[in-house]
Amino acid sequence: MDYPLRRSCKEVAHMVVAMQDRPLSLQQTAALRLHMAICKACPGFEKQFLTMNSAMKQWRNYAGDESEASSAK
């Protein structure tokens, strides 16, 4: 029997990554939240992924003062 809201950890990881680029459908969102409620590992993966994503955005947007870096030498 096929359960439309049942997802594996691998599928949930793909959804966590995909939702950074596009909104998930209502069914995908429900499946994601249901899985997160019963899985011990996936919420940790989501937290780590969002932390890394945030850090990479900050790094890409970093506009360090070049004069500070050169004067420190």
N, C-alpha and C positions, 0 to 999 in steps of 0.2 A: 504494500500500500504506500502511495506517495503522499507525504505530508508537505504542503506548500510552505509552511512556516518553519519547518525543521531544516536547519543548516549545520554543516560541519564547521569545525574551527577554521579550516582552510578557506571555506567560502566566506565566513565572517571576516577573516583577515582581509580578503579581497574587497569586501564591502567597506570596511573601515578605510582602506586606502582610496577606494573609488569615490567615497563621499567627500573627499577633499577637492575633487574635480567637478563633480556633478551631484545634484540632489538625488537621493534614492527614492524609488517608488514607495507608495504606502505599504505595499506587501513586503518589500525589502526592509523598510524601516521596522515594521512589526517583527519580522523574522530576526533582525539584528538585535532588537531590544529583548525579545524572548530568549534568545541564545545567551545574551549577556547576563540575564537574570539567573540562569541555571549553570553557567560555566564559570569555573574558578580562574582559568588562565586568560581568557579573551579580554576581560576588562583591564587586566594588567598590560596586555599587548596594546590595547587602544590608548591607554594612558601614556605608555612609552612612545608610541607612534606620534601622538599629538604633541608630546614634549619635544621630540626630535624635529617635527615639522615646524614648530614654533621657533626653535633654536636656529634652524636653517633659514627661516624667513628673516630673523633678526640679523644673522650673519650676512645674508645677501643685501640687506638694507643698511649695513654698517658703513658709515662714511667717516672713517677715522681721520683725524687731523694729521696729515703727513708731516707737518713741521714739528709736532710733538714727538713723533717717532724718530725723526732724524736728529733732534736735539738731545734725545736720551742717550745717543751713542757716544 
